[in-house]
């Protein structure tokens, strides 16, 4: 069973400096039909104007992943981290017992990113931070593991039974993913267009997948990029 969340149906907000799209209920956007999927709680697609961002604010009891598509994001937090997050990098922040942080876009260019929240397997974890670069060639024509519970194959470690894959496909390229029994998937299109088990998904679309043992994904556009979450 595949349930598609079309890009145009997402929640939206525009604050001038921030143009954002909410796949699931977030902030002032509430839809009881879309409160998350399994342990996946938030996928926000943000377009942040140059030299703008989020002043210091707090989080707790959440695994937060940042996936920059274009531009850069400057990050500072109460754990002492001060970094720039660039395209092809994945940042993981475990908010745990509580973290303060700020995030600001490129000084000169618009920044386009996905921010992803995943519910942790337990509350009150020790806050933590990790950031890893995944070369585009490692994702080309394949599913590259970029986040996992065990930090397998150089992926960032996430405190939940989730495997997150990133992929870049040329037109006509295909990849397949087996879903174990009682596992589920969410597929999020970063850019381009795919066919997923016969369903067409375009940029910004997402799809919840249950009761399917095999995902067949074929690119319908050049340099298609997508994320695949394998969830319990």
C-alpha positions as CSV (number, residue, x, y, z in Angstrom):
1,X,0.0,0.0,0.0
2,X,1.4,3.4,-1.0
3,X,-0.1,6.6,0.3
4,X,1.1,9.7,-1.5
5,X,1.6,13.1,0.1
6,X,1.6,15.6,-2.8
7,X,3.9,18.6,-2.6
8,X,1.1,21.0,-3.3
9,X,-1.0,19.5,-0.5
10,X,1.6,20.2,2.2
11,X,1.2,22.8,4.9
12,X,2.8,26.1,3.9
13,X,4.0,29.3,5.6
14,X,5.9,32.3,4.2
15,X,7.5,34.8,6.6
16,X,9.3,36.7,4.0
17,X,12.8,35.5,5.0
18,X,11.5,31.9,5.3
19,X,9.3,30.0,2.8
20,X,8.5,26.6,4.2
21,X,6.5,23.5,3.4
22,X,5.3,21.1,6.1
23,X,4.9,17.4,5.2
24,X,3.4,16.8,8.7
25,X,1.7,19.0,11.3
26,X,4.2,21.5,12.6
27,X,4.1,24.9,14.3
28,X,0.8,26.7,13.4
29,X,-0.1,24.1,10.7
30,X,-2.2,21.2,12.0
31,X,-3.8,18.3,10.1
32,X,-4.8,15.3,12.2
33,X,-4.4,13.1,9.1
34,X,-0.7,14.0,8.9
35,X,0.9,13.9,12.4
36,X,3.9,11.9,11.2
37,X,4.6,8.4,9.9
38,X,5.8,5.7,12.3
39,X,8.8,7.3,14.2
40,X,9.2,10.0,11.5
41,X,7.7,13.2,13.0
42,X,8.8,16.1,10.8
43,X,9.9,16.8,7.2
44,X,10.1,20.5,6.6
45,X,11.4,21.8,3.3
46,X,12.8,25.3,4.0
47,X,13.9,28.1,1.6
48,X,15.8,30.6,3.7
49,X,16.7,34.1,2.4
50,X,20.4,35.1,2.5
51,X,21.8,36.0,5.9
52,X,18.6,35.0,7.7
53,X,17.7,32.2,10.1
54,X,16.6,30.9,13.5
55,X,18.0,32.7,16.6
56,X,18.9,30.6,19.6
57,X,16.1,28.2,20.6
58,X,15.7,24.9,22.4
59,X,14.8,21.3,21.6
60,X,14.6,18.1,23.7
61,X,13.8,14.5,23.2
62,X,14.2,14.5,19.4
63,X,16.6,13.2,16.8
64,X,17.1,16.1,14.3
65,X,18.6,15.6,10.9
66,X,19.5,18.5,8.6
67,X,20.0,17.8,4.8
68,X,21.2,20.9,2.9
69,X,20.2,20.9,-0.8
70,X,21.6,24.3,-1.8
71,X,23.5,27.0,0.0
72,X,24.8,26.5,3.5
73,X,23.6,26.5,7.1
74,X,25.7,27.9,10.0
75,X,25.0,26.0,13.2
76,X,26.0,26.9,16.8
77,X,24.8,25.0,19.9
78,X,25.1,24.8,23.7
79,X,27.3,21.7,23.3
80,X,30.0,23.9,21.9
81,X,29.6,23.0,18.2
82,X,30.0,25.7,15.6
83,X,29.9,24.4,12.0
84,X,28.8,25.0,8.5
85,X,26.5,22.4,6.9
86,X,26.9,22.1,3.1
87,X,25.2,20.1,0.4
88,X,25.9,16.4,0.5
89,X,26.4,16.5,4.3
90,X,24.1,15.1,6.9
91,X,23.9,16.6,10.4
92,X,22.5,14.7,13.3
93,X,21.7,16.4,16.6
94,X,20.4,14.4,19.5
95,X,18.4,16.9,21.6
96,X,17.9,14.5,24.5
97,X,17.7,16.2,27.8
98,X,17.9,19.6,26.1
99,X,19.9,21.6,23.6
100,X,20.0,25.3,22.6
101,X,21.1,26.1,19.0
102,X,20.9,28.7,16.3
103,X,20.9,28.2,12.5
104,X,21.6,30.8,9.8
105,X,21.7,30.7,6.0
106,X,24.5,31.6,3.6
107,X,25.4,35.3,3.9
108,X,25.0,35.7,0.1
109,X,22.7,33.0,-1.3
110,X,19.3,31.4,-0.5
111,X,19.6,28.2,1.4
112,X,17.4,25.2,0.6
113,X,17.2,22.3,3.0
114,X,15.2,19.6,4.6
115,X,14.9,19.4,8.3
116,X,13.8,16.0,9.6
117,X,12.8,15.1,13.1
118,X,12.6,11.5,14.3
119,X,11.3,10.3,17.7
120,X,14.1,8.7,19.7
121,X,13.9,5.2,21.2
122,X,14.0,6.6,24.7
123,X,13.7,10.0,26.4
124,X,16.4,12.0,28.3
125,X,19.3,10.8,26.1
126,X,22.6,12.6,26.5
127,X,22.7,15.4,23.8
128,X,25.0,14.7,20.9
129,X,26.1,16.0,17.5
130,X,27.5,14.4,14.4
131,X,28.1,15.7,10.8
132,X,29.3,13.6,7.8
133,X,30.0,14.3,4.1
134,X,28.7,11.8,1.6
135,X,30.3,12.4,-1.9
136,X,27.7,12.5,-4.7
137,X,29.4,9.7,-6.5
138,X,28.6,7.4,-3.5
139,X,24.9,8.1,-4.0
140,X,24.9,7.9,-7.8
141,X,22.9,5.0,-9.1
142,X,22.5,3.4,-5.7
143,X,21.0,3.7,-2.3
144,X,23.6,5.1,0.1
145,X,23.0,4.6,3.8
146,X,23.5,8.0,5.5
147,X,21.9,7.4,8.9
148,X,21.3,4.3,11.0
149,X,21.0,3.1,14.5
150,X,24.4,1.4,14.4
151,X,26.2,4.0,12.3
152,X,26.8,1.3,9.7
153,X,29.1,2.0,6.7
154,X,30.1,5.4,7.9
155,X,26.5,6.7,8.3
156,X,25.6,9.1,11.1
157,X,24.2,7.3,14.2
158,X,20.6,7.9,15.0
159,X,18.9,6.7,18.3
160,X,16.0,4.9,16.7
161,X,15.5,1.8,14.5
162,X,15.6,3.7,11.2
163,X,17.8,3.4,8.2
164,X,17.9,6.5,6.0
165,X,19.2,6.2,2.4
166,X,20.0,8.9,-0.1
167,X,20.2,8.4,-3.9
168,X,20.9,10.3,-7.1
169,X,19.7,8.7,-10.3
170,X,20.1,9.6,-14.0
171,X,17.1,9.3,-16.3
172,X,16.1,5.6,-16.6
173,X,18.3,4.4,-13.8
174,X,16.6,2.1,-11.2
175,X,17.2,0.9,-7.7
176,X,15.4,-1.6,-5.6
177,X,14.9,-1.9,-1.8
178,X,13.6,-4.9,0.1
179,X,11.4,-4.2,3.1
180,X,11.5,-6.9,5.8
181,X,8.3,-8.1,7.3
182,X,6.6,-5.5,9.5
183,X,8.9,-2.8,8.1
184,X,7.6,0.4,6.5
185,X,9.1,3.1,4.3
186,X,8.8,6.8,3.6
187,X,10.1,8.1,0.2
188,X,10.8,11.9,-0.1
189,X,11.6,13.4,-3.4
190,X,14.3,16.1,-3.1
191,X,14.4,16.9,-6.8
192,X,13.4,15.3,-10.1
193,X,10.8,12.6,-10.6
194,X,10.5,8.9,-10.0
195,X,8.2,5.9,-10.5
196,X,7.7,4.0,-7.3
197,X,6.0,0.7,-7.8
198,X,4.0,2.2,-10.6
199,X,3.2,5.5,-8.8
200,X,4.7,8.8,-10.1
201,X,6.3,11.1,-7.5
202,X,7.7,14.5,-8.3
203,X,9.8,17.1,-6.5
204,X,8.4,17.7,-3.0
205,X,6.2,14.7,-3.0
206,X,6.4,12.0,-0.3
207,X,5.0,8.5,0.0
208,X,4.2,6.3,3.0
209,X,4.7,2.6,2.1
210,X,3.3,-0.3,4.1
211,X,2.6,-4.0,3.3
212,X,5.1,-4.0,0.4
213,X,8.0,-6.3,0.3
214,X,9.9,-4.7,-2.6
215,X,10.3,-1.1,-3.6
216,X,11.2,-0.6,-7.3
217,X,12.3,3.0,-8.0
218,X,13.0,4.3,-11.5
219,X,14.1,7.8,-12.3
220,X,12.1,9.8,-14.8
221,X,14.4,12.8,-14.9
222,X,18.1,13.5,-14.9
223,X,19.8,14.0,-11.5
224,X,16.8,12.9,-9.6
225,X,17.5,12.9,-5.8
226,X,15.4,11.3,-3.1
227,X,15.5,10.0,0.5
228,X,14.2,6.6,1.6
229,X,13.5,5.9,5.2
230,X,13.2,2.3,6.3
231,X,11.2,2.3,9.5
232,X,10.0,-0.2,12.1
